[in-house]
Amino acid sequence: MDAPRIKAWQCVGCGRIDGAAPCVGVCRDQAVELVAGRHYDEALARIDSLEAALRRIARTQPRAGQWEASFAVMQRLASEALGMAKPE
């Protein structure tokens, strides 16, 4: 996901944020990038989903002779976490 970013200036001292231009000399500013809260929340939800899939993969030990079935399940879980169509 590529969230749109907003270029802004943030004072390292007081934390004030300006979007239009840097301060006229009262503060020392540094460039920062901001994203909308909903994009941040979407990214956190996706991270949670991917971490859950990875945890399941990391903790799964297939039974003897069952690695192919386990792999197919892990592929499905990973595809769902990535929002992809079911692998053929």
Secondary structure, DSSP 8 states (H G I E B T S, - for coil): ----EEEEEEETTT--EESSS--SSSS-EEEEEEE-HHHHHHHHHHHHHHHHHHHHHHH----TT-HHHHHHHHHHHHHHHHT-----
